[in-house]
Amino acid sequence: MRRAGILLFAAVPVVVTAVVYAVGPRPDGPAQDKHVSAAQDARQKAKSRAESERAEDAEVIADAPPGLAAPAKKELAQRIVASAENSTLDWRSAYGYIEDIGDGQGYTAGIIGFCTGTHDLLTLVEHYTKAHPGNGLARYLPALREVDGTDSHRGLDPGFTAAWKSEAKRPAFREAQERERDRAYFGPAVRLAKLDGLGTLGQFVYYDAMVFHGPGTGPNGFYGLRERTLKEADTPAEGGSEKNYLDIFLDVRRRAMKAKKPDIDTTRIDTAQREFLYDGNLGLDTPLEWRVYGETYKVP
């Protein structure tokens, strides 16, 4: 009976179509056609506008100086971030780093602080496993998907930390960490900073914020912080002062950090990036000296 019913309903459109053609178009047919045509035109215009904007953005990026993407500056950026993330300038020593630091994001691991609770560690292991099936972390993928978005260790303990450290000895996994860092954090941060008219220091400020707050659009994600800054200041690309814009961005970021955890140490801003800015070092030129968590770091 159900099958017959389905066949009967399937035949209805044929009958209706025949009736329509027999009696001619409905009075509102042309209006409907115009509406559909207008919607299609709007979609095409939006698509063309987006393509044009992407082309313009690509031209701006191509014409901009290398900035933080220059090899020496990129290396410097990793060292400064490592001073805040791992209390060292030797960022390459952190491939095998993994621990739960009690921030509600599960395990923090690797060169950029990938977290089991913030999706980026899961994405890293998924991409790595796709290229290298059967690696030592692949068997934890179901557990990583289960705990994603939480601070849980369910299905990860007791072997996951040892597996991470072991896999980090492999050049392929080290390269995978660097690729994911560049894809999810470094590349987007530098690109947007250049579009905003920011120099090398500004590009680093965006990058460090992207690493710490994550590339989210919520109020405390990187893009949310940028949107709040734009309500208070114009970017250099909009004719604003670069120093003023960055000063306000750091204020917004610091407030977000304190709002989430009032007793959090904000020296990665206060006695590092802010000092670079107030010294007028918009090119992030060496020699550099800064303090994070009470430790002094120098790059000659």
C-alpha positions as CSV (number, residue, x, y, z in Angstrom):
1,M,0.0,0.0,0.0
2,R,2.8,2.5,0.8
3,R,4.5,1.8,-2.5
4,A,1.3,2.4,-4.4
5,G,0.7,5.6,-2.5
6,I,4.2,6.8,-3.4
7,L,3.6,6.1,-7.1
8,L,0.3,7.9,-7.0
9,F,1.9,11.0,-5.5
10,A,4.7,10.8,-7.9
11,A,2.2,10.9,-10.8
12,V,0.5,14.1,-9.5
13,P,3.2,16.6,-10.8
14,V,2.8,15.1,-14.3
15,V,-1.0,15.7,-14.2
16,V,-0.5,19.2,-12.8
17,T,2.0,20.1,-15.5
18,A,-0.3,18.9,-18.2
19,V,-3.1,21.1,-16.9
20,V,-0.9,24.1,-16.7
21,Y,0.2,23.7,-20.3
22,A,-3.3,23.1,-21.3
23,V,-4.7,26.3,-19.8
24,G,-1.7,28.4,-20.4
25,P,0.7,30.3,-17.9
26,R,-0.7,31.6,-14.7
27,P,-1.2,35.3,-14.5
28,D,1.6,35.6,-12.0
29,G,4.0,33.6,-14.1
30,P,6.0,36.5,-15.6
31,A,6.3,38.1,-12.1
32,Q,7.6,34.9,-10.7
33,D,10.1,34.7,-13.6
34,K,11.3,38.2,-12.9
35,H,11.7,37.4,-9.2
36,V,13.8,34.3,-10.0
37,S,15.8,36.3,-12.6
38,A,16.4,39.1,-10.1
39,A,17.6,36.6,-7.4
40,Q,19.9,35.0,-9.9
41,D,21.3,38.4,-10.9
42,A,21.9,39.3,-7.3
43,R,23.7,36.0,-6.6
44,Q,25.9,36.5,-9.7
45,K,26.7,40.1,-8.7
46,A,27.6,39.0,-5.2
47,K,29.8,36.3,-6.6
48,S,31.5,38.7,-9.0
49,R,32.0,41.2,-6.2
50,A,33.6,38.6,-3.9
51,E,35.9,37.4,-6.7
52,S,36.9,41.0,-7.3
53,E,37.6,41.6,-3.7
54,R,39.7,38.5,-3.5
55,A,41.7,39.7,-6.5
56,E,42.2,43.1,-4.9
57,D,43.3,41.5,-1.6
58,A,45.8,39.3,-3.5
59,E,47.2,42.3,-5.2
60,V,47.6,44.1,-1.9
61,I,49.4,41.1,-0.4
62,A,51.6,40.7,-3.4
63,D,52.6,44.4,-3.3
64,A,53.3,44.4,0.5
65,P,56.8,43.9,1.9
66,P,57.4,40.3,3.2
67,G,57.1,41.6,6.8
68,L,56.7,38.8,9.3
69,A,56.7,36.2,6.5
70,A,60.4,36.9,5.7
71,P,62.4,33.9,6.9
72,A,64.4,35.7,9.6
73,K,61.3,37.5,10.9
74,K,59.2,34.3,10.9
75,E,61.9,32.6,13.0
76,L,62.0,35.6,15.4
77,A,58.2,35.4,15.7
78,Q,58.3,31.7,16.7
79,R,61.0,32.5,19.3
80,I,58.9,35.3,20.9
81,V,55.8,33.1,20.9
82,A,57.7,30.2,22.4
83,S,58.9,32.5,25.3
84,A,55.2,32.9,26.3
85,E,54.0,29.4,25.4
86,N,56.9,27.3,26.5
87,S,59.2,29.6,28.5
88,T,62.0,29.1,26.0
89,L,63.5,30.7,22.8
90,D,64.1,27.3,21.4
91,W,60.7,26.7,19.9
92,R,61.8,23.5,18.1
93,S,62.3,21.9,21.5
94,A,58.5,21.9,22.0
95,Y,57.4,19.4,19.3
96,G,57.1,16.8,22.0
97,Y,55.7,19.0,24.7
98,I,52.3,17.9,26.2
99,E,50.5,18.6,29.5
100,D,47.2,19.7,30.9
101,I,47.9,23.2,32.2
102,G,44.5,23.5,33.9
103,D,43.0,26.1,31.6
104,G,39.9,24.1,30.7
105,Q,41.2,23.1,27.3
106,G,42.4,19.6,28.0
107,Y,45.9,18.7,26.9
108,T,48.1,21.5,25.4
109,A,50.8,20.2,23.1
110,G,53.3,20.9,20.4
111,I,55.0,24.0,19.1
112,I,52.0,26.2,19.1
113,G,50.0,24.8,22.0
114,F,47.5,22.7,20.1
115,C,44.7,21.7,22.5
116,T,42.5,18.6,22.7
117,G,39.6,20.8,23.7
118,T,39.8,23.4,21.0
119,H,39.7,21.3,17.8
120,D,43.1,22.3,16.4
121,L,44.9,19.3,17.9
122,L,42.2,17.0,16.4
123,T,42.6,18.7,13.0
124,L,46.4,18.2,13.2
125,V,46.1,14.5,13.9
126,E,43.4,14.0,11.3
127,H,45.6,15.7,8.6
128,Y,48.7,13.8,9.7
129,T,46.9,10.5,9.7
130,K,45.5,11.1,6.2
131,A,49.1,11.5,5.0
132,H,50.6,8.8,7.3
133,P,48.1,6.1,8.1
134,G,48.9,3.8,11.0
135,N,50.9,6.4,12.9
136,G,51.1,6.2,16.7
137,L,48.4,8.8,17.3
138,A,45.8,7.5,14.8
139,R,44.2,5.0,17.3
140,Y,43.3,8.0,19.5
141,L,41.2,9.8,16.8
142,P,37.9,8.4,18.1
143,A,38.7,9.7,21.6
144,L,40.0,13.0,20.3
145,R,36.7,13.5,18.5
146,E,34.8,12.6,21.6
147,V,36.6,15.1,23.9
148,D,36.8,17.9,21.4
149,G,35.4,21.0,23.0
150,T,35.9,19.8,26.5
151,D,38.7,19.4,29.0
152,S,38.1,15.7,29.3
153,H,40.9,13.1,29.0
154,R,38.4,10.3,28.4
155,G,39.9,7.7,26.1
156,L,43.3,9.5,26.1
157,D,44.8,8.4,29.4
158,P,47.1,6.8,30.1
159,G,48.8,6.4,26.8
160,F,48.2,9.5,24.7
161,T,50.9,11.7,26.2
162,A,53.5,9.0,25.6
163,A,52.3,8.4,22.1
164,W,52.6,12.2,21.3
165,K,56.1,12.4,22.6
166,S,57.1,9.3,20.7
167,E,55.5,10.6,17.4
168,A,57.2,14.0,17.9
169,K,60.6,12.3,17.3
170,R,59.5,11.7,13.7
171,P,60.4,14.4,11.1
172,A,57.1,13.9,9.4
173,F,55.1,14.8,12.5
174,R,57.3,17.8,13.2
175,E,56.6,19.0,9.6
176,A,52.9,18.4,10.1
177,Q,52.9,20.6,13.2
178,E,54.6,23.4,11.3
179,R,52.2,23.1,8.4
180,E,49.2,23.2,10.6
181,R,50.6,26.2,12.5
182,D,51.1,28.1,9.3
183,R,47.7,27.1,7.8
184,A,45.6,27.9,10.8
185,Y,47.5,30.6,12.6
186,F,50.5,32.2,11.0
187,G,49.3,32.6,7.4
188,P,45.8,34.0,8.2
189,A,47.2,36.4,10.8
190,V,49.9,37.8,8.6
191,R,47.6,38.1,5.6
192,L,44.9,40.0,7.5
193,A,47.4,42.3,9.2
194,K,48.8,43.2,5.8
195,L,45.3,44.0,4.5
196,D,44.8,46.2,7.6
197,G,48.0,48.1,6.6
198,L,50.0,46.8,9.6
199,G,53.8,46.4,9.5
200,T,55.9,43.6,10.9
201,L,55.2,44.3,14.6
202,G,51.4,44.5,13.9
203,Q,51.6,41.3,12.0
204,F,53.2,39.7,15.0
205,V,50.6,41.2,17.4
206,Y,47.9,39.5,15.3
207,Y,49.7,36.3,15.1
208,D,50.3,36.0,18.9
209,A,46.6,36.9,19.5
210,M,45.5,34.2,17.0
211,V,47.7,31.7,18.8
212,F,46.4,32.6,22.3
213,H,42.7,33.3,21.6
214,G,42.2,31.0,18.7
215,P,40.8,31.9,15.2
216,G,37.2,32.3,16.4
217,T,34.6,34.8,15.6
218,G,33.1,34.9,19.1
219,P,33.7,37.8,21.4
220,N,36.9,36.4,22.8
221,G,38.2,34.8,19.6
222,F,40.8,36.7,17.4
223,Y,38.2,37.9,14.9
224,G,35.9,39.1,17.7
225,L,38.7,41.0,19.3
226,R,39.5,42.7,16.0
227,E,35.9,43.6,15.4
228,R,35.8,45.3,18.9
229,T,39.0,47.2,18.1
230,L,37.5,48.4,14.8
231,K,34.7,50.1,16.8
232,E,37.3,52.2,18.6
233,A,40.0,52.9,15.9
234,D,40.6,52.9,12.2
235,T,43.2,50.6,10.8
236,P,46.2,52.1,8.9
237,A,44.6,50.9,5.7
238,E,41.6,53.1,6.6
239,G,43.8,56.1,7.3
240,G,44.2,55.5,11.1
241,S,47.4,55.6,13.1
242,E,49.2,52.3,13.3
243,K,50.5,52.9,16.8
244,N,47.1,54.0,18.1
245,Y,45.3,51.1,16.4
246,L,47.7,48.5,17.9
247,D,47.6,50.1,21.3
248,I,43.8,49.8,21.4
249,F,43.9,46.2,20.0
250,L,46.3,45.3,22.9
251,D,43.9,47.0,25.3
252,V,41.0,45.0,24.0
253,R,42.9,41.8,24.1
254,R,44.2,42.4,27.6
255,R,40.6,43.0,28.8
256,A,39.4,39.8,27.2
257,M,42.2,37.8,29.0
258,K,41.4,39.4,32.4
259,A,37.6,38.9,31.9
260,K,38.1,35.2,31.4
261,K,40.7,34.8,34.2
262,P,41.2,37.8,36.5
263,D,44.5,36.6,37.8
264,I,46.0,35.7,34.5
265,D,49.6,36.9,33.7
266,T,49.5,39.3,30.8
267,T,53.2,40.0,30.5
268,R,53.3,38.7,26.9
269,I,51.4,42.0,26.2
270,D,52.6,44.3,29.0
271,T,56.3,43.8,29.0
272,A,56.8,42.4,25.5
273,Q,54.5,43.6,22.7
274,R,53.5,46.9,24.4
275,E,57.1,47.8,25.0
276,F,58.0,47.1,21.4
277,L,55.2,49.4,20.3
278,Y,56.1,52.2,22.7
279,D,59.7,52.0,21.6
280,G,58.4,52.7,18.1
281,N,59.8,49.4,16.9
282,L,57.1,48.8,14.3
283,G,59.5,46.8,12.2
284,L,60.2,44.3,15.0
285,D,63.9,44.9,14.5
286,T,66.6,43.3,16.5
287,P,68.2,43.6,19.0
288,L,65.1,42.8,21.2
289,E,64.7,42.4,24.9
290,W,61.5,41.6,26.7
291,R,60.1,39.9,29.8
292,V,57.5,37.2,30.1
293,Y,56.4,35.6,33.4
294,G,59.3,37.3,35.1
295,E,62.0,35.9,32.8
296,T,64.1,38.2,30.6
297,Y,64.7,37.2,27.0
298,K,67.1,38.7,24.5
299,V,67.7,38.3,20.7
300,P,70.8,40.0,19.6
